[in-house]
Amino acid sequence: MELTNVEREQSTGNFSVDLVAEDASGNTVIIENQLEKSDHDHLGKLVTYLAAVEAKAAVWIVADARAEHVAAVSWLNQSPQNNFYIVKLEAIKIDTSDSAALLTLIVGPTEEGKNIGKSKGERAERDATLIRFWTHLLERSNKTTKLFQGISPSGSSYVQKTAGVSGISYIYNSKKHDSRIGLYLGSPAKVDDNRKRFDHLYESKEQIDKDFGEPLVWERLVGTRASRITSPVSEGGFADAEEKWPFIQDAMIERMVRFHDALAPHVKALE
């Protein structure tokens, strides 16, 4: 960085920043000098100063960077708003020359780190949207059926409720623009039993499909521990406009009620 308009010991409330400067774009850059091994106190000051002067970059000059502080600055660099640097300062001389400063970049912002931060931000936003989606769906569901009462929403793409038999659950699943309801047979301790249970239900496929009112999707899923029976909900998913959610959720609930009525007697027989 090319820095200009450098000010020393600029006050920020009860503290003073070692150096405050501007980069070529006029953005504020703060520099904290610690001519010893990095410590938690200076890391805290760096973040405090960054907020106090609304800087876009922070440079932490140290004699020795501890591994945990390198990791912390790498994590901070996932933020799209600010850039953080740790620079190691050493004094060197060649033969009888005067001593000179050698500055070595230990860690700084990278495109990969920013992409990781962006991905985490998108995931957090996705999780928050799913929690709202499931909250609304469960509220609507509880007015119609007791099947999912007592279940809490999460940031997962599905919510599930035990079918009353160990390892078997009824599931609501929502993707961005489509959803489905289903029965998941996935006991981790009884993989062979999952297959036997599925095969037993499949023997009644014709009757179950008839009771449901349309063909279901039967997936034995060879090569995995689980099997499932599902029905797609084409009305939409959690990433659709929120004003469309009631329409999507009512379709999921109506389908789940029919699904449960058709399967419950056969599932109970598995005990």
LUMGU-241252 format. One record per residue (C-alpha): residue in one letter; x, y, z. Coordinates in pm, whole numbers, m for minus. Layout:
NUVO / sefi / c1 / c2 / c3
NUVO / A / X / Y / Z .
...
//
This chain:
NUVO / sefi / c1 / c2 / c3
NUVO / M / 0 / 0 / 0 .
NUVO / E / 110 / 351 / m73 .
NUVO / L / 30 / 553 / 239 .
NUVO / T / 8 / 931 / 279 .
NUVO / N / m110 / 1186 / 537 .
NUVO / V / 35 / 988 / 824 .
NUVO / E / m60 / 1097 / 1175 .
NUVO / R / 103 / 969 / 1494 .
NUVO / E / m79 / 878 / 1816 .
NUVO / Q / m424 / 983 / 1696 .
NUVO / S / m670 / 980 / 1986 .
NUVO / T / m974 / 747 / 1979 .
NUVO / G / m1149 / 805 / 2308 .
NUVO / N / m939 / 652 / 2586 .
NUVO / F / m681 / 515 / 2342 .
NUVO / S / m445 / 644 / 2077 .
NUVO / V / m361 / 474 / 1749 .
NUVO / D / 12 / 446 / 1674 .
NUVO / L / m29 / 556 / 1312 .
NUVO / V / m327 / 661 / 1101 .
NUVO / A / m282 / 714 / 728 .
NUVO / E / m465 / 710 / 395 .
NUVO / D / m419 / 470 / 106 .
NUVO / A / m417 / 570 / m262 .
NUVO / S / m800 / 567 / m269 .
NUVO / G / m831 / 791 / 35 .
NUVO / N / m940 / 510 / 268 .
NUVO / T / m823 / 521 / 630 .
NUVO / V / m554 / 273 / 732 .
NUVO / I / m444 / 217 / 1092 .
NUVO / I / m106 / 77 / 1197 .
NUVO / E / m37 / m71 / 1539 .
NUVO / N / 328 / m129 / 1631 .
NUVO / Q / 417 / m401 / 1878 .
NUVO / L / 788 / m464 / 1875 .
NUVO / E / 760 / m793 / 2063 .
NUVO / K / 558 / m1115 / 2037 .
NUVO / S / 194 / m1051 / 1944 .
NUVO / D / m59 / m1065 / 2227 .
NUVO / H / m436 / m1064 / 2282 .
NUVO / D / m435 / m707 / 2416 .
NUVO / H / m300 / m558 / 2094 .
NUVO / L / m536 / m767 / 1880 .
NUVO / G / m827 / m626 / 2079 .
NUVO / K / m692 / m274 / 2039 .
NUVO / L / m655 / m324 / 1666 .
NUVO / V / m1021 / m418 / 1624 .
NUVO / T / m1130 / m135 / 1857 .
NUVO / Y / m928 / 122 / 1666 .
NUVO / L / m1057 / m8 / 1334 .
NUVO / A / m1415 / 62 / 1440 .
NUVO / A / m1332 / 391 / 1613 .
NUVO / V / m1179 / 557 / 1307 .
NUVO / E / m1388 / 362 / 1051 .
NUVO / A / m1075 / 236 / 879 .
NUVO / K / m1076 / 4 / 579 .
NUVO / A / m746 / m165 / 664 .
NUVO / A / m543 / m248 / 973 .
NUVO / V / m172 / m331 / 982 .
NUVO / W / m26 / m499 / 1290 .
NUVO / I / 354 / m480 / 1298 .
NUVO / V / 514 / m731 / 1535 .
NUVO / A / 851 / m884 / 1613 .
NUVO / D / 699 / m1231 / 1629 .
NUVO / A / 346 / m1342 / 1535 .
NUVO / R / 185 / m1612 / 1747 .
NUVO / A / 1 / m1883 / 1555 .
NUVO / E / m334 / m1811 / 1719 .
NUVO / H / m316 / m1445 / 1614 .
NUVO / V / m230 / m1541 / 1256 .
NUVO / A / m539 / m1763 / 1260 .
NUVO / A / m752 / m1485 / 1411 .
NUVO / V / m645 / m1233 / 1148 .
NUVO / S / m706 / m1487 / 871 .
NUVO / W / m1060 / m1528 / 1009 .
NUVO / L / m1111 / m1150 / 1031 .
NUVO / N / m1007 / m1124 / 666 .
NUVO / Q / m1317 / m1322 / 568 .
NUVO / S / m1513 / m1002 / 624 .
NUVO / P / m1576 / m816 / 298 .
NUVO / Q / m1561 / m477 / 472 .
NUVO / N / m1204 / m469 / 603 .
NUVO / N / m853 / m594 / 533 .
NUVO / F / m615 / m705 / 808 .
NUVO / Y / m239 / m757 / 788 .
NUVO / I / 26 / m893 / 1021 .
NUVO / V / 374 / m778 / 926 .
NUVO / K / 692 / m904 / 1093 .
NUVO / L / 965 / m646 / 1155 .
NUVO / E / 1332 / m746 / 1173 .
NUVO / A / 1652 / m544 / 1174 .
NUVO / I / 1918 / m660 / 931 .
NUVO / K / 2260 / m547 / 812 .
NUVO / I / 2499 / m662 / 545 .
NUVO / D / 2866 / m672 / 648 .
NUVO / T / 2935 / m328 / 796 .
NUVO / S / 2628 / m151 / 655 .
NUVO / D / 2389 / 44 / 873 .
NUVO / S / 2100 / m152 / 1016 .
NUVO / A / 1786 / m157 / 804 .
NUVO / A / 1425 / m264 / 855 .
NUVO / L / 1305 / m583 / 689 .
NUVO / L / 924 / m608 / 674 .
NUVO / T / 775 / m950 / 595 .
NUVO / L / 405 / m1004 / 536 .
NUVO / I / 288 / m1291 / 759 .
NUVO / V / m82 / m1286 / 671 .
NUVO / G / m310 / m1060 / 471 .
NUVO / P / m641 / m1067 / 284 .
NUVO / T / m680 / m1315 / m2 .
NUVO / E / m947 / m1372 / m263 .
NUVO / E / m996 / m1724 / m127 .
NUVO / G / m1055 / m1591 / 224 .
NUVO / K / m1306 / m1332 / 103 .
NUVO / N / m1489 / m1604 / m92 .
NUVO / I / m1504 / m1818 / 223 .
NUVO / G / m1649 / m1524 / 414 .
NUVO / K / m1903 / m1462 / 140 .
NUVO / S / m2001 / m1827 / 143 .
NUVO / K / m2046 / m1823 / 523 .
NUVO / G / m2258 / m1509 / 496 .
NUVO / E / m2478 / m1669 / 233 .
NUVO / R / m2512 / m1981 / 449 .
NUVO / A / m2610 / m1774 / 753 .
NUVO / E / m2870 / m1590 / 546 .
NUVO / R / m2998 / m1923 / 412 .
NUVO / D / m3023 / m2069 / 763 .
NUVO / A / m3215 / m1763 / 887 .
NUVO / T / m3457 / m1792 / 594 .
NUVO / L / m3514 / m2162 / 663 .
NUVO / I / m3583 / m2095 / 1031 .
NUVO / R / m3851 / m1840 / 935 .
NUVO / F / m3994 / m2078 / 674 .
NUVO / W / m4021 / m2370 / 918 .
NUVO / T / m4155 / m2148 / 1195 .
NUVO / H / m4445 / m2040 / 973 .
NUVO / L / m4504 / m2392 / 842 .
NUVO / L / m4514 / m2548 / 1189 .
NUVO / E / m4751 / m2280 / 1313 .
NUVO / R / m4986 / m2354 / 1023 .
NUVO / S / m4940 / m2730 / 1059 .
NUVO / N / m5026 / m2727 / 1430 .
NUVO / K / m5364 / m2576 / 1348 .
NUVO / T / m5444 / m2873 / 1121 .
NUVO / T / m5273 / m3179 / 1269 .
NUVO / K / m5090 / m3287 / 1585 .
NUVO / L / m4833 / m3476 / 1381 .
NUVO / F / m4554 / m3215 / 1412 .
NUVO / Q / m4647 / m3058 / 1745 .
NUVO / G / m4351 / m3000 / 1975 .
NUVO / I / m4102 / m2974 / 1688 .
NUVO / S / m3873 / m2669 / 1679 .
NUVO / P / m3756 / m2500 / 1357 .
NUVO / S / m3390 / m2502 / 1257 .
NUVO / G / m3164 / m2385 / 976 .
NUVO / S / m3172 / m2731 / 820 .
NUVO / S / m3341 / m2804 / 487 .
NUVO / Y / m3581 / m3038 / 665 .
NUVO / V / m3782 / m3091 / 982 .
NUVO / Q / m3874 / m3438 / 1102 .
NUVO / K / m4096 / m3613 / 1353 .
NUVO / T / m4066 / m3973 / 1464 .
NUVO / A / m4324 / m4208 / 1316 .
NUVO / G / m4350 / m4396 / 1644 .
NUVO / V / m4107 / m4666 / 1533 .
NUVO / S / m3735 / m4635 / 1605 .
NUVO / G / m3538 / m4508 / 1304 .
NUVO / I / m3844 / m4402 / 1102 .
NUVO / S / m3951 / m4039 / 1064 .
NUVO / Y / m4198 / m3826 / 874 .
NUVO / I / m4014 / m3541 / 702 .
NUVO / Y / m4087 / m3204 / 550 .
NUVO / N / m3806 / m3111 / 309 .
NUVO / S / m3769 / m2780 / 125 .
NUVO / K / m3517 / m2672 / m136 .
NUVO / K / m3491 / m2330 / m298 .
NUVO / H / m3785 / m2363 / m535 .
NUVO / D / m3939 / m2703 / m469 .
NUVO / S / m4029 / m2914 / m169 .
NUVO / R / m4139 / m3262 / m74 .
NUVO / I / m4282 / m3463 / 211 .
NUVO / G / m4178 / m3815 / 297 .
NUVO / L / m4107 / m4108 / 523 .
NUVO / Y / m3740 / m4170 / 604 .
NUVO / L / m3626 / m4516 / 711 .
NUVO / G / m3274 / m4456 / 838 .
NUVO / S / m3185 / m4633 / 1159 .
NUVO / P / m2802 / m4602 / 1175 .
NUVO / A / m2773 / m4916 / 1387 .
NUVO / K / m3001 / m5136 / 1176 .
NUVO / V / m2915 / m5091 / 809 .
NUVO / D / m3049 / m5434 / 716 .
NUVO / D / m3371 / m5358 / 904 .
NUVO / N / m3416 / m5042 / 696 .
NUVO / R / m3421 / m5252 / 380 .
NUVO / K / m3656 / m5512 / 530 .
NUVO / R / m3892 / m5243 / 653 .
NUVO / F / m3895 / m5073 / 315 .
NUVO / D / m3958 / m5406 / 140 .
NUVO / H / m4241 / m5480 / 381 .
NUVO / L / m4406 / m5146 / 306 .
NUVO / Y / m4345 / m5193 / m65 .
NUVO / E / m4556 / m5508 / m55 .
NUVO / S / m4850 / m5276 / 18 .
NUVO / K / m4743 / m5014 / m239 .
NUVO / E / m5057 / m5043 / m450 .
NUVO / Q / m5288 / m4995 / m152 .
NUVO / I / m5078 / m4713 / m1 .
NUVO / D / m5064 / m4524 / m332 .
NUVO / K / m5439 / m4569 / m368 .
NUVO / D / m5508 / m4442 / m15 .
NUVO / F / m5279 / m4145 / m73 .
NUVO / G / m5457 / m4061 / m396 .
NUVO / E / m5161 / m4068 / m635 .
NUVO / P / m4837 / m4265 / m690 .
NUVO / L / m4562 / m4204 / m437 .
NUVO / V / m4188 / m4209 / m506 .
NUVO / W / m4042 / m4530 / m362 .
NUVO / E / m3662 / m4525 / m321 .
NUVO / R / m3481 / m4823 / m171 .
NUVO / L / m3151 / m4634 / m220 .
NUVO / V / m2912 / m4925 / m256 .
NUVO / G / m2561 / m4831 / m140 .
NUVO / T / m2676 / m4607 / 145 .
NUVO / R / m2799 / m4690 / 492 .
NUVO / A / m3145 / m4538 / 437 .
NUVO / S / m3453 / m4578 / 221 .
NUVO / R / m3741 / m4337 / 173 .
NUVO / I / m4090 / m4286 / 38 .
NUVO / T / m4165 / m3934 / m79 .
NUVO / S / m4407 / m3710 / m264 .
NUVO / P / m4297 / m3392 / m444 .
NUVO / V / m4456 / m3054 / m374 .
NUVO / S / m4423 / m2851 / m692 .
NUVO / E / m4574 / m2530 / m552 .
NUVO / G / m4232 / m2394 / m450 .
NUVO / G / m3963 / m2379 / m181 .
NUVO / F / m3812 / m2167 / 94 .
NUVO / A / m3629 / m1928 / m142 .
NUVO / D / m3947 / m1819 / m313 .
NUVO / A / m4106 / m1485 / m218 .
NUVO / E / m4235 / m1491 / 139 .
NUVO / E / m4583 / m1384 / 29 .
NUVO / K / m4596 / m1718 / m155 .
NUVO / W / m4501 / m1921 / 154 .
NUVO / P / m4857 / m1977 / 286 .
NUVO / F / m4958 / m2128 / m49 .
NUVO / I / m4650 / m2355 / m52 .
NUVO / Q / m4684 / m2455 / 314 .
NUVO / D / m5056 / m2531 / 290 .
NUVO / A / m4981 / m2762 / m4 .
NUVO / M / m4708 / m2936 / 200 .
NUVO / I / m4934 / m2976 / 504 .
NUVO / E / m5231 / m3106 / 305 .
NUVO / R / m5005 / m3358 / 134 .
NUVO / M / m4847 / m3464 / 464 .
NUVO / V / m5186 / m3529 / 625 .
NUVO / R / m5290 / m3755 / 334 .
NUVO / F / m4946 / m3917 / 338 .
NUVO / H / m4963 / m3993 / 710 .
NUVO / D / m5316 / m4130 / 687 .
NUVO / A / m5212 / m4364 / 405 .
NUVO / L / m4892 / m4490 / 571 .
NUVO / A / m4955 / m4482 / 946 .
NUVO / P / m5130 / m4822 / 974 .
NUVO / H / m4859 / m4994 / 771 .
NUVO / V / m4578 / m4821 / 966 .
NUVO / K / m4734 / m4923 / 1297 .
NUVO / A / m4739 / m5284 / 1176 .
NUVO / L / m4358 / m5270 / 1146 .
NUVO / E / m4329 / m5279 / 1526 .
//
